[in-house]
Amino acid sequence: MKPALRRATVAALVVALAVSMSGCITVYPFRSAIAASEGPGNLDFIVVVAYELEVEASMLQQSGSDSRAIFVPEYSEHVTIFVQATLTSVPDIGGLDTRHFDFSVADGNGTAWVDIHLRNNSTNKEVLVQGPRPGAWTVTLSYQISDVLIPGYNIHDQFLVRVLVRQPE
């Protein structure tokens, strides 16, 4: 083989190897074998209850608050936020009705996925966050609810909040 042809062949081989290593050219059988052995595509998933609280008023006034971080692992498929809250609607005479339900869920970037503020009304909401941002999320809850029978009104407040994470096992 002539030296010029040999140099051209070696140069072409070096370029081909460099391009294939960079990912510009894909050798499908080899690349699919690598992809099948690792990565998020082959993970087994489980659903984890990251946060749950259910309160049904059992006295004249019942109140509470909670603020905590929950963890969403890397490669989680989705986060489901479920809220079902009922604050019986009654007329507020003289600003005496202080019942409320405030609930929010935000990811580590500060994006609020749920932000609910109820006074004298109800909600039933389910939010599905696909491909959630991994890391610490913040759940904040504040409530004051009642269970009382007054002439003409039966106030019976309650709520259920649940945050589920479909995460790698």
C-alpha positions in Angstrom: 0.0 0.0 0.0 1.3 3.4 -0.9 2.2 5.8 2.0 -0.3 8.4 0.9 -3.1 5.9 0.7 -2.1 4.5 4.1 -2.2 7.9 5.7 -5.6 8.7 4.1 -7.0 5.4 5.4 -5.6 6.0 8.9 -6.9 9.5 8.9 -10.4 8.4 7.8 -10.4 5.7 10.5 -9.4 8.2 13.2 -12.1 10.6 12.0 -14.7 7.8 12.0 -13.8 6.7 15.5 -13.9 10.3 16.8 -17.3 11.0 15.3 -18.8 7.7 16.5 -17.4 8.3 20.0 -19.0 11.8 20.1 -22.5 10.3 19.4 -22.9 11.9 16.0 -22.9 8.4 14.4 -24.7 5.7 16.3 -23.9 2.1 16.1 -27.4 0.9 17.0 -26.8 -2.6 18.3 -24.0 -1.5 20.6 -25.8 1.7 21.8 -29.0 -0.2 22.5 -27.1 -2.8 24.5 -25.6 0.0 26.7 -29.0 1.7 27.1 -30.7 -1.6 28.1 -28.2 -2.1 31.0 -28.6 1.2 32.8 -30.5 4.5 33.1 -34.0 5.6 34.1 -35.8 3.6 31.4 -35.2 0.3 33.2 -36.1 1.3 36.7 -38.9 -0.3 38.8 -41.3 2.2 40.3 -43.3 2.4 43.5 -45.8 4.9 44.7 -44.8 6.5 48.0 -47.1 8.6 50.2 -44.9 11.7 50.8 -47.5 13.6 52.7 -51.1 12.9 54.0 -53.4 14.5 56.4 -57.1 14.0 57.0 -59.0 16.0 59.5 -62.7 16.0 60.2 -63.8 18.7 62.6 -65.0 17.1 65.9 -65.4 20.2 68.1 -66.6 23.7 67.9 -63.3 25.0 66.6 -60.3 23.0 65.5 -57.2 24.5 64.0 -53.6 23.6 63.0 -50.7 24.3 60.7 -47.9 22.3 59.2 -45.0 23.1 57.0 -42.5 20.5 56.0 -40.2 19.4 53.2 -40.8 16.2 51.2 -38.2 14.6 49.0 -38.8 13.8 45.3 -36.0 11.5 44.1 -34.3 11.8 40.8 -36.0 9.9 37.9 -39.4 10.1 39.6 -42.2 9.7 37.0 -44.7 12.0 38.6 -46.1 13.6 41.7 -49.9 13.5 42.3 -51.4 16.1 44.6 -54.9 15.4 45.8 -57.0 17.9 47.8 -60.6 17.4 49.0 -61.7 20.1 51.4 -65.2 21.2 52.5 -65.9 24.4 54.5 -69.6 24.7 54.9 -70.9 27.9 53.4 -72.6 30.2 55.9 -73.1 34.0 55.9 -70.3 35.8 57.7 -72.1 38.1 60.2 -69.8 40.8 61.6 -66.5 39.1 60.5 -66.9 36.4 63.1 -66.3 33.5 60.7 -62.5 32.8 60.9 -62.7 29.3 59.3 -60.1 28.8 56.6 -58.1 26.2 54.7 -54.8 27.2 53.1 -52.7 24.6 51.3 -49.7 24.9 49.0 -47.1 22.6 47.4 -44.0 24.1 45.7 -41.0 22.4 44.2 -37.4 23.3 45.1 -37.4 26.0 42.4 -40.3 27.8 44.1 -42.9 26.8 41.4 -46.2 26.4 43.2 -48.0 23.4 41.8 -51.0 23.8 44.2 -52.0 27.0 46.0 -55.5 26.8 47.6 -57.1 29.3 49.9 -60.7 28.5 51.0 -63.2 30.6 53.0 -66.8 29.4 53.0 -66.5 27.0 50.0 -65.2 23.6 48.9 -62.8 22.1 46.4 -61.9 18.8 45.0 -58.7 19.0 43.0 -56.1 16.5 41.7 -52.9 17.8 40.1 -50.5 15.5 38.2 -46.9 16.8 37.8 -45.2 14.8 35.1 -41.4 14.5 35.2 -41.1 16.5 38.5 -38.1 18.5 39.5 -36.1 16.3 41.9 -35.1 17.4 45.4 -36.9 19.0 48.3 -40.4 20.2 47.9 -42.3 22.3 50.5 -45.8 21.5 51.7 -47.6 24.2 53.7 -50.9 23.8 55.4 -52.9 26.1 57.7 -56.6 25.5 58.8 -59.3 26.4 61.2 -62.5 24.3 60.8 -65.6 23.8 62.8 -68.3 21.2 63.6 -71.3 23.0 65.1 -75.1 23.1 64.7 -76.5 26.5 64.8 -80.2 27.4 63.9 -80.5 27.0 60.2 -77.0 25.7 59.6 -75.1 22.5 60.2 -71.4 23.4 59.9 -69.4 20.3 59.4 -65.9 21.1 57.9 -63.4 18.5 56.8 -60.4 17.9 54.5 -58.0 15.4 53.0 -54.7 16.2 51.4 -52.4 13.7 49.9 -49.1 13.9 48.0 -48.0 10.8 46.2 -44.6 10.3 44.4 -44.1 7.6 41.8 -40.4 7.1 42.3 -37.7 4.5 41.5 -37.7 1.5 43.9 
